[in-house]
Amino acid sequence: MIGLTGQLSRIISELRHGRLCAISVLLCASVVSVFRRTFTTETQRTTEVTQRKQMSALRVAGFLVAVSVTAISIAAAFNSRASESLTTLTDSASTQEQMQFPEGLDYGKFIHSSRNHSRLPCLLCHRRDSNSPIPKRPGGSNHLPCAGCHAQQFSSSESPICTICHTDAKSGALKSFPRLQSFRMKFDHSLHVKMGSVSCATCHRPARGGVSLSIPAGFNAHTTCYGCHTPRAQSGGRDISSCGTCHQLGGYSRTSASAPAFRVGFDHAKHQKVTCTECHQVKAGMPQRRQVTAPEPLNHHATGRGQSCMTCHDGKRAFGDDDFTVCKRCHTGATWHF
């Protein structure tokens, strides 16, 4: 018993020099004090006290020792986990700080393709509360959500970050919304022609005096597209109202609205009785500029592959073939010659 008491005393001494919490030390000290009092009382008792009572006292002492050891183990585990959590939290905060405020970053430019910006959802910054064709800027409410990461930069009106949106940060004057630069446009004709409510004329209208057809571009394209892509619109359980539905990061190359056929006298306005699909076919899965085919702009020297002017102008369906008396019906202008 004396040896056991000495061992507990040494444990307390070690705990006092360690990093465990003070509660564990006090608990252990109390247990030893009780144990000592119990032992002293038992030794002073007369021999009339039966062996059974002595064994009972020993069981109590043993139970108290077990509780003490268990409490010490729990306290040690708690302190260890608390220390690990604090270290993890510190490392996480350090990593987050480095992610948000990397050294040498030019805060005067907003780059969608940066590592941090590219993983954010479009609707976080460009909320669509209405069907306005001009996208809504973020920051209208105390510069949120931008200030959520860039609170340090927004702490001063002289910060370069203000120049991204403002011509004058102090007065609050805003720049016009930038045109499409860092995003490419993606549009799948094959998906849209399957819709009964959409036709070629929905998006393409006469241009250049009716000779050609327009291609939606800029914010005017939103006016057309938003006829179906309204705020919170769904298609097949998928959101089709976000910027990412039609735009992806990458270079933008606008599809040309001119065609070689226009240079040899073709005019859409003079072919209104002909449907679009008689001359153009839609090919699924093709790149942007090759989704819709165009006839070969030749009649007399056509290759015979696919469609050409000769497909219709064969002397039967329409004038043409070897009838050269009608040349000027197609070949017009003072500069035209054989």
ZIHUBEL-V429503 format. One line per field, one symbol per residue. psi: psi as a letter, one per 20 degrees, with the letter a starting at -180 (. if undefined). burial: b if it has 9 or more other ideal C-beta (glycine too) atoms within 8 Angstrom, else e. Layout:
psi=???
burial=???
This chain:
psi=ghhhghghhhggghhhiajrqhggghggggghgggghgggghhiqriipqhghghghhggghghgggggggggghggghghggggggggggghgghghhhmqqjpojiqpohjqhghijqqgihhmqniakphpqpqrjhnkjqigihhlhghjipijqhhhighphohhijpqrqpqrogjqqpppohhhhiiphiprhihhpqprlkigaqqppqbhhhhgghihhmrpkqqokjppkiqhihiqqprqpoppqjrqhhhijjqohhjkhipqgihhpqppqjqrgijhprqqplqghkqiipbqahihhmjifhrqbcjnjikgihgorqhiqr.
burial=eeebbeebbebbeebeeeebeeebbebbbebbebbbebbeebeeeeeeeeeeebeebeebbeebbebbeebbeebbebbeeeeeeeeeeeeeeeeeeeebeeeeeebeeeebeeebbbeeebbebbebeeeeeeebbbbeeeebebbeebeebbeeeebebbebebeebeeeeeeeeeeeeebbbeeebbebbeeeeeeeeeeeebbeeebbbbbeeeebbbbbbbebbeeebeeeeeebbbbebbbeeeebeeeeeebebbebbbbbbeeeeeeeeeebebbeeeebeebbbebbbbbeebeeeeebbbebbbeeeeebeeeeebeeebbeeeeeee
